[in-house]
Each structure stands twice: as C-alpha cells, then as structure tokens.
Amino acid sequence: MNSGEKSPPTSPSQNDIRMRKKSMDFKSEKLKTHVSYTSQHAPHSTRERHSFDDVDDIESLEEELGVVQDVEVKRELKQRHIGMIALGGTIGTGLFVGLSTPLADAGPVGALIAYLFMGTLVYSVTQSLGEMATFIPVTSSFTVFSQRFLSPSIGAANGYMYWFSWCLTFALELSVIGQVIQFWTFAVPLAAWISIFWVLLTAGNMFPVKYYGEFEFWIACIKVLALIGFLIYCLCMVCGAGITGPVGFRYWRNPGAFGPGIIAKDLNKAKFLGWVSSLINAAFTFQGTELVGITAGEAANPRKSVPRAIKKVVFRILFFYIGSLFFIGLLVPWDDPKINSTDSYISSSPFIIAIENSGTKVLPHIFNAVIVSTIISAGNSNVYVGSRIMYGLAKGGLAPKFLAKTTKHGVPYLSVLATACFGALAYMETSTGGENAFNWLLNITAVAGFFTWLLISCSHVRFMKALKYRGISRDDLPFKAALMPGLAYYAIFFMIIIIIIQGFTAFAPKFNGSDFAAAYVSIFLFFFIWGCFQVYFRCRIIHTVENVDIDTDRRDIESVVWEDPEPKTIWDKFWNVVA
C-alpha cells in the first residue's frame, strides 16, 4: 500500500505490529544520534549530557533542542512522478530559448562539443547524488549532505544561495509567461499576467505533494512528446520535406560549423572564446538535473525510485538536448538574423526559427503553446524546490524552526509562502530601471547552481571516506555510483574552473566593471554567508571523518519494510518502463 493511502479501520496485522515495534526501537536510537550530533554543533548552551529515562524526557529534550514534533513531509511521490519530475525539471526555457546563444557564439559543432562535455559533468554529479540520496533519502538532500558531511556553515551557505536562486528564478518565470503569451497578443498587460500566475502557482503548491507530482508528470509528458515530435519533424525537414528542399549539412559548410566566437583580433582566439562561452551556457542550461535529490524525502519508495530516476534521466536529458541542438544546427545557420530578434521573447527561440525557416505556418503557434505550459511548470517547480530547500534548512537548524511546520497533508506552507513572496520581484520587468536591477539580481544568484554541483561532489568524497571509516562497503549500498571516487574529483576540478571563468566576458574584449561585479559578486556572497555561519556555529571548517553523520534519517528508512506492488494493468506496466 502506498504511503498516501489510508487503510480501513481493522485490527492491526502481525506485519503491522512488527513494523511499528521496529520503528519505535529506531526512534529512540535516532534521537540519541541527533543529540550526539547536535551536542557537537549546536550553541554552547545546549552542549550538555542528557538521559533518556522516559518518553517525557525525550519530548522535553526535543523541545529544548528545537526539534519540531510530528512535522514531516509525506512520501507520496511514485516512481513515475520522480522520473518525470527529474526529466521535466531541466527541460525548460534553457532548452527552448537558451540554445540560440551557444549556436550564435560557437556554431553548431562547437555547441555540440560544449554540451557533450558538460554532459560528462552532469553524469558525475548525478551519480554522486544518487548514491547519497538513496542511502539517506531526505528532503533537500544535497543541502543536508553538505551540512552533515562537510560542515553546518557550508551547508547553510549552500542552502541559502540555492534557495535564493530559485526564489529569483520563480520571479523570472512569472515575468516570462506573459512575454511568451505576447507572441500572440499584447492586449493584456504584462503586470496582469504576473499577478494571475503568481496567485495560481502559489495556491497550487499548497496542495499535497501527490497533486504536484501528478501535475508535473503530465506537463513533463507534454514536453517529452513535443520534443520527440520536433526531432521527427526536423529529420523530415533535413531530408527535404520543407520549402527549402534537402538541407543536409548545408549550414555546417556555409556560414560554418564553429561560428564567429567572441570579438577578438585573433580569429582562432575568438572562436575558442566563443566555445568557452557556449560551455558556460551549457552549464547554466543543465542546472536542474539535481532536482531528483529534492524529491528523495517525499518518494514513496526512495530506495527504488531514486536510483532508477538517476540512471534514466541523465541519458534522456542528453538525448533531448544533444538531439535538439544537432537538428537545430542543421536547420538554423548561426548567422540567422532571427536569433537576435526582439519582436517578442520567444521570437529568438531556435525551435520557432527552425519551424519558420521550413515553411510550416501553424506549427510555431502549437510549439509556443508547449513553451507556455513548460514555463508554467517551471514556475510551479521553482516554488516547490525553494520551499523544500527552506524546509530542509529549518529541519537542520539552519533556519527558523517555524518554517518546518507543515499542514496535515505534509505541505510546508510557511516555506511555500516565504519562497513565493519573491514573485513580487517580477513586477520589476515592467519598468526600464527595474528590469536592469532584476537582471543584475539574476546574475548574482546564477552561480549558486555551480556551487551546489561542486558541493555535491565534495560531499560524496567525504561520504565515501566516512563509509570506509565505518567499515561499510559501497558494494552493499542500495545504489553504487560508477567510476568513483575518480569521477567525483573530475567534477570538483572542472566545477572550480567553471566558477572561476564563468564571468570571463567581463574581460573580453576589454574589462567591464559592471559585468565583473554581476558575474563574481555571487562568489563573495557565498563566502560571506559561510563566514557568518562559521562564526555563529564556531565549528570546524570541515568535519573530521569520525564526526560525519550518516545515521540521521537513514535508520528510520531501514526500519521500514518497503512494499512495492508489481504493476498489474498494461498502463501501469507502460509507465513502469517509460518513467
């Protein structure tokens, strides 16, 4: 039976009694582990020994330590939800609109190489996350892992930067929805669209997580079907079904396969800088693949659904991104003037340009409708992800504990409201001065995703060392990441490089102070937050291996006998394979 279903009021079975007894045994052990861990990292006033003579003592201790009682999210996300959320979370405006920039900077071949390279880093990061999140399936997993495996101050800096980035991204999506709708009409002002979807998306996140999972599942299905249809359409156009006849690799020869690059006196240097620019764009575009780690704490069967999502999603994302970029590079030359069009937000989308160049008149409107649904889904995910990040911070003692309160259906409603309130920043898009300030804020938080990837890999390295210290073999884990620890060190090295060079355009062709500040102030902000919490906790910069906490939230999971019923209907079997 799924966790979201209620059993009829009958007498408990022997299996129920066995599971309850086992859970109660682990509850006391978990609290002891929590107190032991908290005594090392909590403020000095709470660093004292406690006894566990009876339940009243335990409850009073929970109150003293700020543990929120009976406040948990619900495990109501099924396997098909997890798989499609992870897939749909990355397929958004970065794909449908953002591919025009790397195409214009590096050309079709240069962009392909950049995206393939970034795909290796994505694979590494998701492998690291999958091993940890399957072993300890907790909500907002990677921010929790950086807190437990590295230090509370690093966890706080990671969590707050990541949360703030999703808050601003939510505001961005709200402003973009109206701009995409303006592809059809300007009759409704942008501020009205912002208000309408702000209310709808905030209200939508107040429903139980199973409804969020269902909504995202069907939107992700629309995205996947649209992309499959687009790839088939492009293949037909390349072979000669469009008004231009057989296209083939015409545009790879003229205007060329590698694009003009960034302006520079040396043409080869210009093309290399153009490729670096497309590499950074690819890194931004792939952000979101880590979202499967957010859902781990609400998965109905995390030990099965999380690794399956990790294994399938990365390759599917690469398939859709690389496939789309390949065909767009065949149908759209990198010097097409429409790439820089300002007629509407969506007019520069390479998908729309490819369709228009092929002479299909109705399809651009259909695809624009798909993009609208995609952005609505993205905004919905922004609030969900941001609220779960804040919930995880509150549960870990890094944010006010009242933000961990949930409704009876397991919705952290105060964290939802705290995240959604940043949607008001979308109104800045309606004025010229506000638009510039808004774009600057977006640039500030853009690097937060890079720090998250870096810290996922760093946390995994510490996690592996802690397992070795405990004498636990990685072969016995529910999911074992491939090519470790070498792949984790590979990701750490290149993520540091990307964080350093991501603002290189501030130096080329000449130094620009404003661009430099927008690109690198986020790095200083990260270390500022880290420094503040380092002073507050007065903890070690990095936990020693013996103090790495790999027990909290794991013991309860291991005390549950997971029952995953076999699919019965053809429909269930279909989604069991597809999702």
Disulfide bonds with the S-S distance in Angstrom:
none
